[in-house]
Amino acid sequence: MPSASPPHPEPRPVRGPLLKKLCSDEGVFALGVSVARVVQLVDSDEGGTQELAYYVLSDAALTQKVLRIANTPRYRSVGGIAVTTISRAISLLGFDNVKTTALAMLLVDTLDNGKHAQSVRVELEAALCASLFGRELARLSAYQGAEEASIGALFKNIGPLLIASQQHERYREINALVAGGAHTVSQASQMILGSTYDTLSAAILNEWKIPEVIVRSIGALPPAPLQKPPPNRQDWVRLVVSFSMDAARALVRPGGMTADVVRALLERYGAALGLERQRLEDMLAAIRREMDELLDSLQLQPAPPPPDESAEGLPNVLLLATLDAGGSLPEGQHASGKPYNARDQLLAGVQEVAQMRAAGRCKVNEVIQAVLETLYRSMGFRFATVCLKDVRSGTFRARIAFGERHAARMAGFAFPLAAGSDLFHLAMQNDADLMIADAGVPKIRDLLPEWHRKLLPDARSFIVLPLVVQGVQLGLFYADRSEPAPEGVPPDETSLIRALKGQVLVALTPA
């Protein structure tokens, strides 16, 4: 088990700018409108089936996929008669099944984009698989018509889905923190986004005007390892939604469901949901088959290799310098001066800054200073500064600094606000975090402005972290060494550095 990080306070509301950025996208806005329309369709003896049939028939692609599902061996009528009408498909599949399929199709058509196909596909498959678990448990339940279990399971993952699709760098940072072993998904998403994924998902559904019963169903369960039998329908739905997502993530990941995962699911949910091992194993096998059929019916092909996701507009030499380097941290002391335990020091700094902000009493300057000091000490820099916009002087100029001759260097560290073609302006214009391993490379030297060459002629490796909020360039962090740094920055350190910067960006963003 990973070591526990300091507990976070109650999840804070999702910050307005993040929610606005996610939901104002034209495609996502249309998705929300369509989802709300389908969710509000209510089964009835007269109008419900007809309204759902009209909705499905209004979309040729959805019509085709619903008919494909209805004609699979699982549902096709006795005698092999083909299903050719949506009304007949609804009769065979069931109203709730077709309704959930329509919702799933909306997610697939809107979010299964090519730009970040692999990441989005992981989250899509988890959402689709969770909806199947939710539907199966609802079918077996004593509660009648518990369709919100399947819909809630489908949309519990909407936060990660939209972050993977619309804010992919943040998605990668969260996953890298989790992969590091010291953070849960909730802790990592809170650190990078300012709210947990569950809180974000609920905020998105509220923005889409989804009924409160479904929004409540995606809430996080108590952290107790052994869940108790739910006292009412609402708590039962929430328990089913949580189980469905946990089981789905395990089922769709490479390697599939292991014996250890089955045991963990039984320990956490078995007593509360009345699941015995054989019943759970039978359910897992059935859902796996149904998931394969669903992916085939929705015509979801394997995701293509990820395209080059480097920031556009940067010269090739700076694209290679962006903080995305692979590899692992070599043992021993680096010749550049970077400590061998840089990751541990960065992690401690991230936790400290997060606690400062969570306490709600620190000023923006205190957050900036804490982040700058963490970068300076954990990465072994000899000089580090934060450079912020000064409208009166028309420059970006250093405000705080640490290290050798920090006062003199801070006084000379300033450059014009006007856009330029040097390394610092390019980094801010493209919001690209850079780690320059060797500033002596000719192509790098050509991008260094004259003032930097004069002020810091012996800087052989340095880092540049732009501070850009909603497209507005506020400044940057800069830190350097007098030796080259061929070891680069591994992904786990990259994520922690970006988490530190993210704390500053959140502090600088108006509430």
ABEGO torsion letter per residue (X at the ends): XBBBBBBBBBBBBBBAAAAAAAAABAAAAAAAAAAAAAAABBBBAAAAAAAAAAAAAABAAAAAAAAAAAABAAABBBGGBBBABAAAAAAAAEAAAAAAAAAAAAAAAAABBAAAAAAAAAAAAAAAAAAAAAAAAAAABABBGBAAAAAAAAAAAAAAAAAAAABAAAAAAAAAAAAAGABBAAAAAAAAAGBBAAAAAAAAAAAAGBBAAAAAAABBBBABABBBBBABAAAAAAAAAAAAAAAAAAAABBGEBBAAAAAAAAAAAAAAAGBBAAAAAAAAAAAAAAAAAAAAAAGBBBBBBBBBABBBGBBAAAAAABBABBEBBBBEBBAAGBBAAAAAAAAAAAAAAAAAAAAGABBAAAAAAAAAAAAAAAAGBABBBBBBBBAAAGBBBBABBBEBGAAAAAAABBBBABBBABAAAAAAAAGBBBBBABAABAAAAAABBAAAAAABAABABBBBBBBBBGGBBAEBBBBBBABBBAAEBBAAAAAAAAAAAAAAAAAABBX
